[in-house]
Amino acid sequence: MNDLTTRMQRLMVSTVVAVAAMGAPTVASADQITLESNDGAINITGELIEFADGNFVIESAFGPIRVDASQVTCTGDACPGVETGPIVWDVSLWGSRRAFTEHVEKLAELVSEKTDGEFTLNLSYGDLAPSNQNLDGIAAGDFEMAQFCAGYHPEKNPSITVLELPFLGVNSLEQEIEVSMAVYSHPATQTDLARWNATLLMPSPLPQYNLVGSGFPPTSLDDFNGMNVRATGGIGEAIASLGAIISNVPATDVSRAMETGFVDAVSFAPHAHMSFGTIEGGTWWTTNLNPGTVNCPVAVNTDALNALSPEFREALTSSVDASLDHYVAFYNGDTMDAWQPALRERGIMELTINDEIMGSIRETVAGPAVEAWITENTALGLPAQELYDLVQTTIAQGN
C-alpha cells in the first residue's frame, strides 16, 4: 500500500467519523468528484474547491483535502477536463512539416482516431511562439504542447543537456530514443522541467550532426580556426574547441546567414540541411565529424495533462510508441534516401576526416567537455555524475 493510499484512508475515516458525529446526511452536489488512487485501493468523494498546480483540493466534513492529481483518477462532471464538446490542444512547432515533426503529426492523427475526434491536437508551425520561446510558452500556459531543443536555452533545462555532450557514442535513432527516455524519467529531470510546468512526453531523435559549408573546404584542423559556424549546445562547444567561432542563428535564418557570409558553415542533421536550405548555398560537407546531436523533446503543460479525462490521457500517452516508430521509419527511409541524391545534384564535395585526426579530436574534446559539464551542473544542484552515468549505462546496454 503506497503512502497516498494510507493518507487517503486516514482522511476518509476522519471524514466519516465527523459526518456521523454531526448526524448529517451527505448530499451530492454539482461540483462533487470522486478521486480513486492509481492502485485502486481507495477512493474519496467530496466537493471540488479548486484544481491548481497539479493538485485537487476537495471539501470534506473534516476540512479541505489536497491530493496530487498524478496519483489519482478523477470521476464526476466537475473533474477538470470533463467538458462538453471536443478538447483542442494547441501545439507550437516551427519551420514546416518535415522529418523532425513527423512523430507529432502521427501523434495528432492517432489521438484523434482513438477519441473519435473529441480530443485533437492543433499543430501550429511558427505562429504561436519562436522556437527558443516554446518552453516559456508551456510555462505560461499559452499552449498545451510544444517542441523545443535543449541547446537553445541550456540554463532553463540543464538536466537534459547531458544528452548533447559531444561524442557520446549513440549509434542509431532507436538508441537515441532509449537514452532520452531514460534521462526524461529521472527524478532530477522531472524536477528540473517542473519549474516550467512541463512534462516531457517524447524525444525527437536525430542522427549525428555534420557541417555543410560554403567556399573552400577545410583541409586541416587549422582551417577551423576562426571559421564562423552555426551550432548549438554540446556540438557548438565541440566545434569551438577546434577554434571555430560559434553563432546560435535560429534554424529558419541559416540559409540567409550563409548567403550573406555571416556564417561559413552550419551544423545540422541531414533533414534540417535539406529543410532549411543550407545545401542550396553549400559547397562541402563533412561525412564523419559526428560531434553529437541535439536533444529536442516534445513537452506538454503539466496542468493540461492532469486535467485530461483518464480516457483522453490514455489516448495521448498510449500513442507515443507508435508515433516514434513512424518517425524512425520515415527518417531512416524517406529522409536518408533523399540525402545523398540531394548532395550529388548540387555537386557538394564530401569531406571524410581520417581516423587519426578524428581520434585526436575525440580525445581533445570529449573528456574535458564531460568533466566541465559535471562540475558546472553539480554546482547547480543536479546529480550530474548520476545523469551522465545513466546515459553511459543505457548506451552500453544497447550496444
C-alpha positions in Angstrom: 0.0 0.0 0.0 1.5 3.3 -1.0 1.7 6.5 1.1 -1.1 8.2 -0.8 -3.5 5.3 -0.1 -2.6 5.3 3.6 -3.1 9.1 3.8 -6.4 8.9 1.9 -7.7 6.1 4.1 -6.9 8.1 7.3 -8.6 11.2 5.8 -11.6 9.2 4.8 -12.0 7.6 8.2 -11.8 11.0 9.8 -14.4 12.4 7.4 -16.8 9.5 8.1 -16.4 9.9 11.8 -17.0 13.7 11.6 -20.1 13.2 9.4 -21.5 10.5 11.7 -20.9 12.7 14.8 -22.9 15.6 13.2 -25.7 13.2 12.1 -25.8 15.0 8.7 -26.6 13.1 5.5 -24.3 13.6 2.6 -25.9 15.2 -0.4 -24.2 15.0 -3.9 -23.6 18.5 -5.4 -23.0 19.6 -8.9 -19.3 20.1 -8.0 -18.8 16.7 -6.4 -16.0 14.5 -7.6 -14.5 11.1 -6.7 -10.8 10.5 -6.6 -9.6 6.9 -6.8 -5.9 6.1 -6.1 -4.0 4.7 -9.1 -3.7 1.3 -7.4 -7.5 1.2 -6.9 -7.2 0.6 -3.2 -9.2 3.6 -2.0 -11.4 6.4 -3.2 -12.7 9.5 -1.6 -15.6 11.8 -2.6 -16.1 15.5 -2.0 -16.9 18.9 -3.5 -14.1 20.3 -5.7 -12.8 23.6 -4.3 -10.1 24.2 -6.8 -7.6 22.5 -9.2 -4.2 24.2 -9.3 -0.6 23.3 -9.7 -1.4 19.7 -10.4 -3.4 19.2 -7.2 -7.1 18.6 -6.4 -8.5 20.4 -3.4 -11.8 18.9 -2.2 -14.0 19.8 0.7 -14.9 17.3 3.3 -16.7 17.5 6.7 -13.3 17.3 8.3 -11.8 20.0 6.2 -10.1 20.6 2.8 -8.1 17.7 1.4 -5.3 18.3 -1.1 -4.4 15.4 -3.4 -1.7 15.1 -6.1 -3.5 14.7 -9.4 -0.9 12.4 -10.8 -1.7 9.8 -8.1 -5.4 9.5 -8.7 -8.2 9.2 -11.3 -10.9 11.8 -11.1 -14.6 11.0 -12.0 -17.5 13.3 -11.9 -18.8 16.2 -14.0 -16.7 18.7 -12.1 -13.4 16.9 -12.9 -11.0 19.2 -14.8 -11.0 18.1 -18.4 -14.6 16.8 -18.3 -16.0 19.2 -20.8 -18.9 19.5 -23.1 -17.7 19.2 -26.7 -14.3 18.5 -28.1 -11.0 19.3 -26.5 -8.4 21.0 -28.7 -4.7 21.4 -27.6 -2.6 24.0 -29.3 0.9 22.7 -30.3 3.8 25.0 -31.0 6.3 23.9 -33.6 8.4 25.8 -36.1 9.5 25.7 -39.7 7.3 23.4 -41.7 6.2 19.8 -41.7 9.3 17.7 -42.1 11.0 14.6 -40.7 11.7 16.4 -37.4 7.9 16.8 -36.8 6.6 13.5 -38.2 6.1 12.0 -34.7 4.0 14.9 -33.7 1.9 14.7 -36.9 1.4 11.0 -36.2 0.5 11.6 -32.6 -2.2 14.1 -33.6 -3.6 11.5 -36.1 -3.7 8.7 -33.5 -5.2 10.8 -30.7 -8.0 12.0 -32.9 -8.7 8.4 -34.1 -8.8 7.0 -30.6 -11.1 9.7 -29.3 -13.4 9.9 -32.4 -12.3 13.5 -32.9 -13.2 14.6 -29.4 -9.6 15.3 -28.5 -7.4 16.9 -31.2 -4.0 18.5 -31.5 -3.9 21.7 -33.4 -0.4 21.9 -34.9 1.0 25.4 -35.5 4.3 25.9 -37.3 5.7 29.2 -36.0 2.5 31.1 -35.3 2.4 30.6 -31.5 6.0 31.3 -30.4 9.6 31.5 -31.7 11.4 28.1 -31.3 13.5 29.4 -28.5 10.5 30.5 -26.5 8.4 27.4 -26.7 9.4 26.3 -23.2 8.4 29.7 -21.8 5.0 29.3 -23.6 4.4 26.0 -22.0 5.2 27.5 -18.6 2.8 30.4 -19.2 0.0 28.1 -20.4 0.0 29.8 -23.8 -0.3 26.4 -25.4 -0.6 22.8 -24.2 2.2 21.1 -26.2 5.5 22.2 -27.8 8.7 21.0 -29.3 12.0 22.7 -28.2 15.7 21.9 -28.2 17.8 21.9 -25.0 20.7 23.7 -26.6 18.5 26.8 -27.3 18.5 27.6 -23.6 20.7 25.2 -21.6 20.2 27.4 -18.5 16.5 26.6 -18.5 16.8 22.8 -18.8 20.3 21.8 -17.6 19.3 18.2 -16.8 18.7 17.2 -20.4 21.8 18.9 -21.8 23.7 15.8 -20.8 22.2 14.3 -24.0 24.0 16.9 -26.0 27.5 16.2 -24.8 29.9 15.5 -27.7 30.9 12.0 -28.9 28.6 10.1 -26.6 28.6 7.1 -28.9 24.9 6.8 -29.7 24.7 4.7 -32.9 21.1 4.9 -34.0 17.8 6.7 -33.7 16.4 3.8 -31.7 19.2 4.1 -29.2 18.7 7.9 -29.0 15.1 7.2 -28.0 16.2 4.8 -25.3 18.8 7.1 -23.8 16.5 10.2 -24.0 13.6 8.4 -22.3 15.9 7.2 -19.5 17.0 10.7 -18.8 13.5 12.1 -19.1 12.3 9.6 -16.5 15.0 10.5 -13.9 13.5 12.4 -10.9 16.1 15.2 -11.3 15.0 15.8 -14.8 11.3 15.8 -13.9 12.0 18.3 -11.1 14.1 20.4 -13.4 11.3 20.7 -16.0 8.6 21.1 -13.3 9.9 24.6 -12.9 8.3 25.3 -16.3 5.2 23.3 -15.5 6.4 20.9 -18.2 6.2 17.1 -18.6 8.5 15.6 -21.3 6.4 13.3 -23.5 8.8 12.0 -26.1 12.1 12.9 -27.8 12.7 13.9 -31.4 15.6 11.5 -32.1 18.2 12.9 -34.5 21.3 11.3 -36.1 24.8 12.7 -35.7 25.2 16.2 -36.9 27.7 17.3 -39.6 28.7 20.5 -41.3 27.7 21.9 -44.6 29.9 24.9 -45.5 30.4 27.3 -48.3 33.7 28.3 -50.1 36.8 26.1 -49.9 36.6 23.0 -47.7 38.9 22.7 -44.7 42.0 20.6 -45.5 43.4 20.6 -41.9 42.3 21.3 -38.4 43.9 24.7 -38.6 41.3 25.7 -41.2 38.6 25.5 -38.4 40.4 28.3 -36.6 38.3 31.5 -37.0 35.6 29.7 -39.0 32.1 31.1 -38.3 29.9 28.1 -37.6 26.2 27.9 -36.7 25.9 25.3 -33.9 24.2 24.9 -30.5 24.8 23.1 -27.2 27.5 20.5 -26.9 28.0 20.4 -30.6 28.8 24.1 -30.6 31.3 23.6 -27.7 32.9 20.7 -29.5 33.4 22.7 -32.7 34.5 25.7 -30.8 37.3 23.7 -29.2 38.7 23.4 -32.8 39.0 27.1 -32.9 35.7 27.9 -34.6 33.5 30.9 -33.7 30.1 29.7 -32.8 26.8 31.5 -33.7 23.4 30.4 -32.5 21.4 31.6 -35.5 17.7 30.4 -35.5 17.3 27.4 -37.8 14.9 29.4 -40.0 17.5 32.0 -40.7 20.5 29.9 -41.5 20.1 30.0 -45.3 20.3 33.7 -45.3 23.2 33.7 -42.8 25.2 31.5 -45.2 24.2 33.6 -48.2 25.4 36.8 -46.6 28.6 35.3 -45.2 27.5 35.7 -41.6 28.4 32.1 -41.1 30.8 29.9 -43.1 29.2 26.6 -42.1 26.2 25.1 -40.4 25.9 22.1 -38.1 22.6 20.2 -38.7 21.2 16.7 -39.1 20.5 15.7 -42.8 16.8 16.6 -42.7 17.5 20.1 -41.5 20.2 20.8 -44.1 17.5 20.0 -46.7 14.6 21.7 -44.9 16.4 24.9 -44.2 18.3 25.2 -47.4 21.9 25.1 -46.4 22.7 22.7 -49.3 21.5 25.3 -51.7 24.5 27.5 -51.0 26.8 24.9 -49.7 29.9 23.6 -51.5 31.2 20.9 -49.0 30.0 18.8 -46.1 31.7 16.6 -43.5 30.7 12.9 -43.7 32.0 11.8 -40.4 32.8 14.6 -38.0 29.8 13.3 -36.0 30.3 15.6 -32.9 26.9 14.7 -31.4 23.3 15.7 -31.8 20.8 18.0 -30.2 18.0 16.8 -27.9 14.6 18.2 -28.7 11.8 17.0 -26.6 8.1 17.3 -27.1 6.7 18.7 -23.9 3.2 19.1 -22.5 1.8 21.6 -20.0 1.6 19.5 -16.8 -1.7 21.1 -15.6 -3.3 20.5 -19.0 -2.1 16.9 -18.9 -3.5 16.3 -15.4 -6.8 18.0 -16.4 -7.4 15.4 -19.2 -10.0 12.7 -18.5 -8.5 9.3 -18.0 -9.6 8.2 -21.4 -8.0 11.2 -23.2 -4.8 10.9 -21.2 -4.6 7.2 -22.2 -5.2 8.1 -25.8 -2.3 10.5 -25.7 0.3 8.5 -23.8 -0.5 5.2 -25.5 0.2 6.8 -28.9 3.8 7.8 -28.1 5.5 4.5 -29.1 3.6 4.2 -32.4 4.4 7.9 -33.2 8.1 7.3 -32.6 8.1 4.1 -34.7 6.6 6.1 -37.5 9.2 8.9 -37.0 12.2 6.4 -37.2 10.8 4.6 -40.2 10.3 8.0 -42.0 13.7 9.3 -41.1 15.6 6.2 -42.0 13.6 5.8 -45.2 12.4 9.0 -46.9 14.9 11.4 -45.4 18.1 9.4 -45.8 17.0 8.1 -49.2 16.8 11.7 -50.4 20.1 12.9 -48.7 22.8 11.5 -51.0 21.0 12.3 -54.2 20.4 15.9 -53.0 24.1 16.3 -52.4 25.1 14.9 -55.7 22.6 17.0 -57.6 24.2 20.1 -56.2 27.8 19.0 -56.7 28.6 19.3 -53.0 32.0 17.9 -52.1 32.3 15.2 -49.4 35.0 15.6 -46.8 35.8 12.5 -44.8 38.3 13.2 -42.0 40.9 10.4 -41.5 40.8 8.2 -38.4 43.9 9.6 -36.8 42.6 13.2 -36.9 39.2 12.0 -35.7 40.8 10.2 -32.8 42.7 13.3 -31.8 39.5 15.4 -32.0 37.6 13.0 -29.7 40.5 12.9 -27.2 40.8 16.6 -27.2 37.1 17.4 -26.9 35.1 14.6 -25.2 36.9 14.2 -21.9 37.2 17.9 -21.0 33.6 18.5 -22.1 32.2 15.8 -19.8 34.3 17.0 -16.9 33.2 20.6 -17.3 29.6 19.6 -17.7 29.6 17.5 -14.5 31.4 20.3 -12.5 29.1 23.0 -13.7 25.8 21.1 -13.2 26.8 19.6 -9.8 27.3 23.2 -8.7 23.7 23.9 -9.8 22.4 21.1 -7.5 21.9 18.5 -10.1 23.1 14.9 -9.7 25.3 15.5 -12.7 27.5 12.4 -12.4 24.5 10.2 -11.9 22.8 11.6 -15.0 26.0 11.1 -17.1 26.4 7.6 -15.8 22.8 6.8 -16.7 23.5 7.9 -20.2 26.6 5.7 -20.5 24.9 2.7 -18.9 21.9 2.9 -21.3 24.2 3.2 -24.3 26.3 0.2 -23.1 23.1 -1.9 -22.7 22.0 -1.1 -26.2 25.3 -2.0 -27.9 
